[in-house]
Amino acid sequence: MKQQTKYRQEKNMNQKFGLGIPEQPAASPELMDALRQLKCSRLLPDIGKLIDEATDAQLSPLETVSKVFTTAARRRQNSKMEMLEKMASLPSNPSIENFDFSRINPLAAQRIKEAARCQWIEAGESMLIRGPSGVGKTHLAVSLGKLAVAKGYRTLFIQANDLLAKLARWNVNGELERRMKLLNQVRVLIIDEFGYPTKPDPAYAPLFYTLVQERTQKGVSTVITSNRKLGEMGSMLGGNEVCIAAALDRLIKDCWFIKIMGKSYRLECFEKRKMKDGWDSEEDDEGNL
């Protein structure tokens, strides 16, 4: 306090004679120790400057305390959001604002708008987004993931093939239990493109069943996008029908179903480019497209 009073006196004197603003004194060791105990030291390295600003604004002691801790709370929230966004691994471009609702039927559009409120996450419900390639399944899943992050939910976006390969590798390396605990701390796990198997493995089905079972018991949400019907997902998991049926049974118990139909957006863009570049609508010069 004496340091701050001396600093204000020096500052006022310098301003009176047109001199520069003196260097802000460092916070006392006692104050920094107290901030460390409150886990605020990294959030308030400039506490002296904040107090000086409050003094210049003629804030009351209570208003000064409010300014300091409001600043700390805001910085902590910003840091948390940055961490959640980084951990989520969500693609940057898709958002609910640029999702084209005009391309889908009104019932699906209404269901998506309900999902955007994120109440299904709080309820521990899951979601299956199904439809042909190019209609916006991934865009929608990513958009919902971003809304979840904005509400403070820990989220992870991962390709289905990548997830299954990792589960199998962790199982072989003896890391499965530890890694599974980490996965189950994720409130919203988005598994994208469940239906394009690169190397189906008989080990996938029991591992996927374990993941779904543990996440269901914990009451955390899983989002799956797929171009396959439920009964066709066996090829993705190596064909173990018992494990597949058990996993899907648990997944669909409290599950939102969103079906998106329509023409592929990417194909429409390709056709527009063809027309713009002067291609024939039916075939190119060699008769291939």
N, C-alpha and C positions, 0 to 999 in steps of 0.2 A: 504493500500500500504506500509506504514512504517512497519507494522507487517510482511509483506511478505519479505521486504528487509532485515529486521533483521533476519528472519528465514533462508534466503539464505546464509547470512554471517555466521551464526552459523553452518549451514550445511556444508559449504565449509571448515570451520575451523575444524570441527569434522572429516571430511573425510581426511584432511591433516594429522591429528595426529592419524588416525586409530580408532576414536571413533565412537559410534553409531549415527545413523541419529536422529536428534532431532524431537520431536513431532510437527506435522503440526499445526500452529496456527489456531484457529477457525476464520471463516469469521466474519467480523464486523457486529454489529447489523444493521447498515445502509444498508449493502449489502444484508443481509438476508431479511430485510424488502422490499427491491426493488425486490428480487427474489419472495417473496410472492405475491407482487402486479402483477408480471408477471406470477404467477402460476407455478413457476419453483423451489420453495424451496425444494420440495420433490424429484425433479429430480436431483438437484445439491447439495446434502449435503456435497460433497467432493470437492467443487469448489476451495478451497485453494490448494488441491493436484493437480488438473488439471492445475491450473496456474503455480504451481511449475514445473510440467512436461514440460509445454510449455517453461518456462524459461530455463530449462536444455537443451531443444532441440533448444534453441536460436531462437524461433519463434518471428516474428514481432508482435506488438500489434494487428494488424488486424488478423493475423493468430491465435493468442491466443484467441481472441473473437470468431473466427470461430470454434476453437476446443471446446470451452465451450458450445456454442449454438448447434453445431452439436451433441455433446454428449447428451445434453438435449433433442433434437428432436428425437434421436435414442431411448433413454430410454422411452420417451413418446409413441413412436410407438410400442415398445415392450410391454409396459404396456397395451396399447389399444388392441393389438393382444391377449394377455393373457386373458383379460376381455371378448373379443368376443368369444374366444374358450371355455371359461367356461360357458358363457351364452347360447351357441349354443346347449349344451348337445348332441353332436354328438358322436356316438360310435367310439372307438379309432382305430380299425383295418382297416376298408375299406378305400381305396383311389383310385384315378383314375389310379395310377401307377400299382396297383395290381388287377385291373378289367380285367377279362379274355375276351378280345374282340374276341378271336377265337371261342367262344361259340355262338356268335350272327351273324345275317346276315349282310353283308357289308353295306346295306343301314342304318340300325340302328346304326352300328358302326360309320359311317360317321356323322350321326346326333348327336351322343353323343360327338364326338370330336369337333363339332361346338358348342355344348352347353358348353363345357369345357372352352370356351373363355369368358363366362359369359356376353356376350352382351345382352342376353335376360333379364338379371336382370336390366341392365341399362334402357332397353326399357319398364320395368314394365310388362313383359310377364310372363305367368304361364306355368306349365308343368304337363302333365299326363303321368306317366310311368306305363304301363300295361303289364301283362303277368302272367303265372301260377306260383305257388309256387316254390321257390328255384332256380329261373333263374338269380337272381342278381338285382332285382328292388331296394331293400333297399340299397344294396352295391352302386349302381349307385347314388341314391338320396343322400346318405351320402357323397359320393365322390364329388358331385357337391356342397354340402353344405360346405365342407372344402375348395373348391376353392373359394366360395363366401366369406368365412371368411378371406382367405388369401388376398383378394382384398379389405377388409375393410367393407364388408357388414354385418350388423347385421342379424344373422341367428338363427333359432330355429328348432330343430328336436323334434317331438312329435308323439306318437302313436295315431291313429285316435280315438280309444275307450277312451283313456285318455283325449284327447281334448274335445270330445263331452260331456263326463261326467263333465268336469270342466265347460264348457259353461252352462250346465244345473244347476250346483250347484251355479255358480256365479249369474245366473238369479234369482234363489230362494232367495239368500242372498242379493240381491240388489247391487251386485258388477259388474254386467255385463258391464255397460257403461265404468267404469274405467278400467276394465281388457281388454275390447275390444280395448281401445285406446292404451294400452301397446302392445297388439298383433299386432296392425296395424303399430307400429313403427318398427316392424321386417321387414327387406327388403326381406328376403327369409324364408317363413314358410313352413317347410317340414312336411306333414301329412302322416305318414307311415301306411301301411296295412289298407287302406280304403276298407273294404269288408269282415271283420271278426267280425261282430257285436256280442257282448256278451249279451247286454240287449238293443235291439232297443227301442227307446222312441219316442213317437209322438212329444215331445218338441224339438228333435234334428233338424228336418228339418228347422223350421223357424230360429233357432239359427245359423245353418250352412249357411243358405241363408244370414242372416245379416252379418256374417263374410266375406263371399265371396263378397257381394255387397260393403261393406266398403273398403275391400282391393283392389277391382277393381277400385273404385272411387279414391282411394289414389295412384294408380299406383304402387303397390308393388306386388312382385311375390309370388305365392303359388305353391308348388310342392306336388302332390298327387301320391302315389304308390297304386296300386290296382290289384287284380286278377279278378275284375269284369268289364264287359262292362258298358258303360255309362247308358244304360237302366236298368241295374240290381242293381244300387246303392241305389234304393229306400228302400230296406230291411235294409240297414244300418241306414237310417234316419227315421225309423218309418212309412214309407209308405205314407207320405204326398206328393202326386204327383205334386201338384201345386208348392209348395216351392222347391221341388227337381228339377223340370224342370227349374224354374227361376234361381236357384243357378247354375246349370250346364250350362245354356245358357250364363250367365255372365262369368263363368270360362273359357269356350272354345272359347270365342270371340277372344282373343289374346293368344293362347295356343300352346305350343309344344306338339306333341304326339309322344311318343317313345314306341314302342311295342317290347318286348323282348320275344322270344319264344325259346323252347328247352327243354331238359331234366333237371330235378332238379339236381343242383350241390350237394345238401345234399344227395339225393338218390344215386347218382353216388359214392360219398364217402362211403356211407353205403354198397353198393354192393362190393366195393373194399375191405372193411374191412371184409366182409363175406368171400370173396375168400381167403384173407390172413389168416383168422382164421380157414379155412377149412370147412366152412358151405357149404351145398349143395346149388347150385344156385337157386333152386326152393323152397325148404322148409327146415326147421330146423328139429331137432329130433322129434318134436311133430307135424310136418306138418303144422305149422302156417305161416312160412315166406319162 
